[in-house]
C-alpha cells in the first residue's frame, strides 16, 4: 500500500486532491467538468477500461457504433445546452420522420407520433386508432370526462403507478398495446411498477391543470423544443464522452481508468476530508481486494450505479445502512450489420417495440438504426443496414453466435422481411448489468431519504441514474447541479486534512 502523507498536492502523489469523482460515466464526467470549470483539477476514477458508462461504443463490420445509449431526450434543452458548450451543436442529428411500430400478439401496429411513454395525446389519431381499435379509442376518450384527480391515487391515499393511472383514465387497450411495450423497451419494466413522477416528470401537475391525461401529454409535448422528442450525435453518442474527457483534461483534470474504489472513509477528525481506497485492475491486489493506494480529497462525488454507490455509502448514510437500491434490469444488446436491400424501404419505420405476450419473438425491442439516422445510413452504404435488438437477462447465457442467430430470426419476424445468415456482415453483443434502475415508488422513497442524509455530509455529493432517473436529460441536469453545489460550498469544502 502506498499511503498519502505530506503537503497538499493537486496531482495527488504525496498530498490531497481538491476534488475526486468516483465513476467515469456521463454523470461523473459532467460533475467533473463543473468542478474543472470552477478551477479545480478533478481526478476521475473509473473502474472500467474506458470511460463513458452506459454511453459506450463498439465496432461491428468496420462501423463504430453506439453500444449503449444512442439518443437523448430533447425536453428542456438540457443535453443540447451541454453539447453547445462542448462545441458539438453542429453534430446534433435528428432522427428520420419515420414512425415507430409495436408488435402485438395480434400483429403489428403503429405507435402514436404525439405521445409520452406511449400515452397518446389524441386517442382518435389515425396511428393510435389503428393500434387500439375503435373500442379502444372510445374508452380512451372517457379520459376527458373524468375528474382530474381520478386515477392519480389508490384507495389508501398512496400515489398510483403509471400503469394504474393509464388503465383508470384511458383503459386497458392503451395500457397493454401502447404504454406497456414502450415502457418495456425504454425502462425494461412493467408500468405497474413505475412511479409516475420518476418516469414522467410534470405529468401529474399537467393533468391537474389540463383536466385530462391526453391534454397533459399534449401540453408537455408542446413545451418540448420544436422537432423530434429525441436527438443523437452524428458519429454516435459516444462522441459526448470523448468531448467531456477532452474538456476535463484540458482544464487540468485527469481521467484514470481501471481504478476501482473499494472503500470511502471520512477524516479521523470528523471534518470534510475524505480518503478512498483504490485498486488498479491490472494489479494483483485488485483480484484479492487489496488496497493499492489511498487517495485523499477535500471534495468527492460518487457517480456510480445504485448498488455500488450504496456499498460505499452505507457506513456514512443511515438510509443505506440496511436498505439498498435495486440493481435494475439487465439488458443484452445484439447488433446486426446486414446486406439487405429489402430493408431500404424501412418496412417498420425506425423500429419496433414488442408487447408482452408475443410468443414468437424473444426480443423486447428492435431499432432499425440506418432507417433512424441518416448519417449512419450514409456511413454503412447502399443496401447495408444496422439493426439493434434489446433482450432481457433470459438470453445472458447465450454465446455471441447463438445470440446473433436468435437476433436474425427475431429481426425477420419483427420487420416482416425474410433474412438469412448469408446476409450478416457482422454482429456484436453487449450486456449492461443494472444499467436501468427501476423507478418504483419504493425506490423513490429510498432516494429521498438518502439525499437527506447525504446533504448532511460536508464535501460529499452523489449523482447518477439511480438518483436522477433514467435518461441523459435527467442524469446531466442532476450531475451539473451536484458539481455546482460542491463548488458553491466553499466553507465546507475547505475541510480538514487527515
KOLLUMBA-17457 format. One line per field, with one value per residue (C-alpha): residue in one letter; y, z, x. Coordinates in steps of 0.2 Angstrom, whole numbers, padded with zeros to 4 digits. Layout:
N
residu = A,...
c2 = Y,...
c3 = Z,...
c1 = X,...
***
This chain:
498
residu = X,X,X,X,X,X,X,X,X,X,X,X,X,X,X,X,X,X,X,X,X,X,X,X,X,X,X,X,X,X,X,X,X,X,X,X,X,X,X,X,X,X,X,X,X,X,X,X,X,X,X,X,X,X,X,X,X,X,X,X,X,X,X,X,X,X,X,X,X,X,X,X,X,X,X,X,X,X,X,X,X,X,X,X,X,X,X,X,X,X,X,X,X,X,X,X,X,X,X,X,X,X,X,X,X,X,X,X,X,X,X,X,X,X,X,X,X,X,X,X,X,X,X,X,X,X,X,X,X,X,X,X,X,X,X,X,X,X,X,X,X,X,X,X,X,X,X,X,X,X,X,X,X,X,X,X,X,X,X,X,X,X,X,X,X,X,X,X,X,X,X,X,X,X,X,X,X,X,X,X,X,X,X,X,X,X,X,X,X,X,X,X,X,X,X,X,X,X,X,X,X,X,X,X,X,X,X,X,X,X,X,X,X,X,X,X,X,X,X,X,X,X,X,X,X,X,X,X,X,X,X,X,X,X,X,X,X,X,X,X,X,X,X,X,X,X,X,X,X,X,X,X,X,X,X,X,X,X,X,X,X,X,X,X,X,X,X,X,X,X,X,X,X,X,X,X,X,X,X,X,X,X,X,X,X,X,X,X,X,X,X,X,X,X,X,X,X,X,X,X,X,X,X,X,X,X,X,X,X,X,X,X,X,X,X,X,X,X,X,X,X,X,X,X,X,X,X,X,X,X,X,X,X,X,X,X,X,X,X,X,X,X,X,X,X,X,X,X,X,X,X,X,X,X,X,X,X,X,X,X,X,X,X,X,X,X,X,X,X,X,X,X,X,X,X,X,X,X,X,X,X,X,X,X,X,X,X,X,X,X,X,X,X,X,X,X,X,X,X,X,X,X,X,X,X,X,X,X,X,X,X,X,X,X,X,X,X,X,X,X,X,X,X,X,X,X,X,X,X,X,X,X,X,X,X,X,X,X,X,X,X,X,X,X,X,X,X,X,X,X,X,X,X,X,X,X,X,X,X,X,X,X,X,X,X,X,X,X,X,X,X,X,X,X,X,X,X,X,X,X,X,X,X,X,X,X,X,X,X,X,X,X,X,X,X,X,X,X
c2 = 0000,0017,0029,0048,0059,0076,0093,0097,0092,0093,0079,0068,0060,0065,0075,0079,0081,0096,0085,0067,0059,0041,0034,0040,0038,0053,0058,0058,0067,0080,0083,0083,0096,0108,0106,0109,0125,0132,0130,0113,0099,0084,0066,0055,0036,0024,0005,0000,0001,0016,0030,0033,0020,0016,0028,0015,0010,-0005,-0009,-0021,-0024,-0009,0003,0012,0011,0015,0000,0009,0025,0031,0046,0059,0067,0085,0091,0106,0108,0101,0090,0102,0116,0104,0099,0118,0122,0107,0114,0099,0108,0105,0087,0085,0074,0072,0055,0052,0057,0038,0032,0018,0002,-0010,-0029,-0036,-0054,-0050,-0042,-0026,-0008,0010,0020,0037,0051,0063,0053,0051,0034,0028,0038,0046,0065,0061,0044,0047,0050,0038,0030,0027,0021,0008,0000,0001,0000,0009,0002,0007,0025,0026,0020,0031,0046,0044,0052,0069,0067,0060,0072,0077,0068,0051,0038,0048,0039,0022,0019,0020,0038,0032,0038,0027,0019,0024,0008,0011,0029,0025,0010,0021,0035,0028,0009,-0007,-0006,0009,0002,-0015,-0010,0006,0010,-0007,-0010,0007,0006,-0012,-0006,0010,0005,-0014,-0013,-0016,0001,-0005,-0004,0013,0029,0042,0057,0047,0042,0057,0072,0085,0074,0074,0093,0095,0083,0093,0109,0102,0091,0075,0064,0066,0085,0084,0074,0087,0101,0093,0089,0107,0113,0102,0110,0110,0094,0077,0072,0064,0068,0060,0064,0062,0048,0041,0047,0041,0057,0066,0055,0060,0078,0078,0069,0081,0096,0090,0086,0102,0111,0101,0087,0068,0053,0037,0020,0003,0011,0003,0011,-0002,0010,0028,0035,0051,0060,0055,0072,0071,0085,0086,0077,0060,0045,0032,0015,0012,-0004,-0004,-0018,-0023,-0026,-0042,-0033,-0029,-0048,-0051,-0035,-0027,-0009,-0002,0016,0028,0044,0059,0073,0088,0085,0069,0064,0047,0044,0025,0013,0012,-0004,0001,0018,0011,-0001,0013,0025,0013,0017,0036,0036,0030,0027,0015,0006,-0008,-0004,-0005,0002,-0012,-0017,-0013,-0023,-0032,-0028,-0038,-0028,-0038,-0028,-0035,-0027,-0034,-0033,-0032,-0021,-0026,-0016,0000,0003,0004,-0008,-0004,0014,0017,0001,-0010,-0011,-0028,-0030,-0043,-0060,-0060,-0078,-0079,-0066,-0065,-0048,-0033,-0020,-0018,-0001,0000,0011,0015,0020,0031,0040,0047,0049,0030,0025,0036,0028,0010,0012,0007,-0009,-0011,-0010,-0009,-0017,-0016,-0028,-0027,-0043,-0046,-0057,-0073,-0073,-0068,-0086,-0086,-0085,-0071,-0083,-0090,-0073,-0067,-0082,-0078,-0059,-0063,-0073,-0060,-0046,-0055,-0058,-0040,-0032,-0044,-0047,-0064,-0063,-0076,-0079,-0076,-0058,-0055,-0045,-0043,-0044,-0038,-0042,-0030,-0034,-0020,-0026,-0015,0000,0004,0007,0003,0020,0012,0021,0012,0017,0035,0035,0027,0040,0054,0048,0045,0063,0070,0060,0064,0083,0082,0076,0090,0088,0074,0073,0059,0058,0045,0037,0028,0046,0056,0044,0035,0045,0058,0073,0068,0062,0078,0090,0081,0080,0098,0103,0091,0099,0117,0113,0106,0122,0134,0126,0135,0135,0116,0111,0118,0103,0096,0086,0069
c3 = 0000,-0004,0009,0006,0018,0016,0009,-0002,-0020,-0033,-0043,-0028,-0026,-0009,-0004,-0005,-0021,-0021,-0029,-0034,-0044,-0042,-0059,-0076,-0084,-0090,-0073,-0066,-0081,-0081,-0062,-0065,-0079,-0067,-0054,-0068,-0074,-0056,-0057,-0048,-0056,-0053,-0053,-0061,-0056,-0067,-0064,-0082,-0095,-0104,-0098,-0103,-0093,-0102,-0117,-0124,-0141,-0151,-0169,-0180,-0198,-0198,-0192,-0175,-0167,-0150,-0138,-0126,-0127,-0145,-0142,-0129,-0124,-0131,-0117,-0108,-0119,-0105,-0116,-0130,-0119,-0114,-0131,-0136,-0123,-0129,-0147,-0153,-0159,-0177,-0174,-0166,-0178,-0178,-0182,-0198,-0199,-0200,-0185,-0174,-0173,-0160,-0161,-0153,-0151,-0165,-0176,-0180,-0176,-0176,-0161,-0158,-0165,-0152,-0135,-0119,-0115,-0126,-0119,-0133,-0134,-0146,-0145,-0161,-0171,-0186,-0180,-0162,-0168,-0180,-0165,-0151,-0162,-0162,-0145,-0138,-0144,-0137,-0120,-0120,-0124,-0107,-0100,-0105,-0094,-0078,-0063,-0064,-0048,-0054,-0056,-0048,-0031,-0023,-0010,0004,-0002,-0010,-0027,-0041,-0053,-0071,-0076,-0064,-0069,-0088,-0085,-0075,-0087,-0104,-0102,-0104,-0123,-0122,-0107,-0115,-0133,-0132,-0114,-0109,-0125,-0124,-0105,-0108,-0121,-0113,-0094,-0095,-0083,-0080,-0080,-0064,-0055,-0061,-0051,-0062,-0056,-0059,-0077,-0082,-0073,-0073,-0079,-0063,-0062,-0080,-0078,-0064,-0074,-0091,-0083,-0094,-0097,-0115,-0113,-0101,-0113,-0127,-0115,-0110,-0129,-0133,-0121,-0129,-0142,-0160,-0169,-0163,-0145,-0146,-0155,-0157,-0162,-0180,-0177,-0161,-0144,-0138,-0145,-0130,-0119,-0129,-0128,-0109,-0106,-0118,-0109,-0091,-0096,-0105,-0088,-0078,-0073,-0076,-0080,-0074,-0080,-0072,-0055,-0043,-0027,-0013,0002,0006,0023,0032,0040,0058,0065,0058,0046,0027,0021,0013,0009,-0004,-0006,-0024,-0033,-0050,-0060,-0068,-0050,-0041,-0026,-0036,-0038,-0020,-0014,-0008,-0007,-0020,-0014,-0003,-0012,-0001,-0006,0001,-0010,-0018,-0030,-0031,-0048,-0048,-0051,-0036,-0028,-0030,-0023,-0008,-0004,-0002,0007,0019,0033,0031,0025,0038,0024,0015,0030,0029,0013,-0005,-0021,-0033,-0046,-0060,-0076,-0086,-0104,-0118,-0135,-0151,-0166,-0183,-0199,-0214,-0233,-0235,-0249,-0245,-0229,-0239,-0238,-0219,-0218,-0199,-0198,-0186,-0176,-0166,-0148,-0143,-0131,-0118,-0124,-0141,-0140,-0157,-0153,-0139,-0141,-0132,-0145,-0162,-0168,-0187,-0184,-0203,-0205,-0190,-0193,-0210,-0205,-0201,-0217,-0227,-0217,-0220,-0238,-0250,-0246,-0229,-0213,-0194,-0183,-0163,-0154,-0135,-0124,-0105,-0094,-0101,-0115,-0105,-0106,-0125,-0134,-0147,-0161,-0153,-0149,-0167,-0174,-0162,-0167,-0185,-0183,-0172,-0184,-0199,-0189,-0182,-0199,-0210,-0221,-0224,-0218,-0219,-0211,-0228,-0226,-0210,-0212,-0194,-0176,-0159,-0141,-0126,-0109,-0097,-0079,-0069,-0081,-0080,-0061,-0058,-0054,-0042,-0028,-0015,-0024,-0025,-0006,-0003,-0014,-0005,0012,0005,-0002,0015,0024,0010,0012,0030,0025,0020,0005,-0002,-0017,-0026,-0043,-0056,-0064,-0048,-0040,-0055,-0066,-0082,-0097,-0102,-0099,-0081,-0077,-0085,-0076,-0059,-0061,-0066,-0050,-0040,-0046,-0044,-0026,-0022,-0029,-0020,-0003,-0001,0018,0020,0005,0014,0025,0036,0031,0038
c1 = 0000,0006,-0001,-0003,0006,0014,0009,-0005,-0003,-0017,-0008,-0012,0005,0010,-0005,-0023,-0034,-0045,-0059,-0061,-0075,-0078,-0086,-0082,-0099,-0109,-0114,-0096,-0089,-0102,-0099,-0080,-0082,-0092,-0078,-0065,-0074,-0073,-0054,-0052,-0042,-0053,-0047,-0059,-0058,-0066,-0066,-0069,-0055,-0064,-0074,-0092,-0103,-0119,-0114,-0102,-0095,-0090,-0085,-0096,-0091,-0080,-0093,-0090,-0107,-0116,-0115,-0127,-0137,-0140,-0150,-0156,-0172,-0173,-0185,-0179,-0164,-0153,-0142,-0142,-0135,-0121,-0117,-0117,-0104,-0093,-0094,-0105,-0120,-0116,-0115,-0133,-0143,-0162,-0170,-0179,-0198,-0202,-0213,-0211,-0221,-0227,-0228,-0244,-0249,-0262,-0250,-0240,-0247,-0241,-0236,-0243,-0232,-0238,-0237,-0227,-0221,-0235,-0249,-0257,-0262,-0276,-0284,-0293,-0277,-0276,-0260,-0267,-0284,-0275,-0267,-0280,-0296,-0312,-0317,-0300,-0302,-0319,-0314,-0298,-0309,-0318,-0302,-0309,-0324,-0316,-0311,-0293,-0289,-0297,-0284,-0269,-0270,-0275,-0288,-0276,-0270,-0254,-0249,-0255,-0242,-0240,-0250,-0264,-0266,-0267,-0278,-0290,-0291,-0288,-0292,-0283,-0280,-0270,-0260,-0257,-0255,-0246,-0239,-0233,-0222,-0214,-0211,-0204,-0192,-0187,-0186,-0186,-0200,-0219,-0229,-0237,-0220,-0216,-0218,-0226,-0216,-0200,-0203,-0214,-0209,-0223,-0236,-0247,-0246,-0251,-0265,-0272,-0270,-0277,-0290,-0286,-0272,-0272,-0272,-0257,-0247,-0251,-0246,-0229,-0225,-0229,-0216,-0203,-0191,-0198,-0194,-0192,-0193,-0176,-0160,-0142,-0125,-0118,-0105,-0113,-0117,-0101,-0094,-0101,-0090,-0074,-0079,-0081,-0065,-0055,-0063,-0060,-0042,-0039,-0043,-0031,-0041,-0037,-0047,-0040,-0047,-0045,-0046,-0059,-0063,-0065,-0070,-0073,-0069,-0071,-0057,-0052,-0056,-0074,-0071,-0074,-0058,-0061,-0050,-0053,-0045,-0041,-0036,-0030,-0037,-0020,-0013,-0013,-0020,-0036,-0040,-0039,-0047,-0031,-0028,-0015,-0016,-0025,-0032,-0037,-0048,-0057,-0072,-0078,-0093,-0099,-0106,-0109,-0124,-0135,-0129,-0111,-0114,-0124,-0110,-0098,-0110,-0118,-0105,-0110,-0128,-0141,-0154,-0142,-0136,-0149,-0159,-0151,-0157,-0162,-0149,-0161,-0164,-0150,-0151,-0142,-0140,-0137,-0131,-0133,-0125,-0134,-0133,-0151,-0158,-0176,-0174,-0171,-0190,-0189,-0204,-0207,-0200,-0187,-0190,-0202,-0207,-0213,-0228,-0229,-0237,-0229,-0223,-0214,-0201,-0189,-0183,-0191,-0187,-0178,-0171,-0168,-0153,-0150,-0168,-0167,-0151,-0146,-0128,-0127,-0136,-0123,-0108,-0115,-0118,-0131,-0141,-0132,-0142,-0138,-0151,-0151,-0161,-0164,-0166,-0168,-0157,-0165,-0153,-0137,-0130,-0130,-0114,-0111,-0115,-0131,-0137,-0134,-0144,-0158,-0157,-0158,-0174,-0182,-0177,-0185,-0201,-0202,-0198,-0209,-0194,-0185,-0167,-0154,-0137,-0128,-0134,-0125,-0109,-0105,-0113,-0110,-0115,-0115,-0123,-0127,-0130,-0141,-0140,-0158,-0163,-0182,-0190,-0203,-0212,-0201,-0185,-0191,-0193,-0176,-0168,-0177,-0171,-0153,-0152,-0157,-0143,-0130,-0134,-0128,-0111,-0099,-0088,-0098,-0110,-0118,-0126,-0131,-0146,-0151,-0154,-0159,-0169,-0166,-0161,-0147,-0158,-0161,-0143,-0135,-0146,-0143,-0124,-0122,-0132,-0121,-0105,-0111,-0116,-0100,-0091,-0103,-0100,-0083,-0083,-0087,-0076,-0060,-0062,-0049,-0033,-0031
***
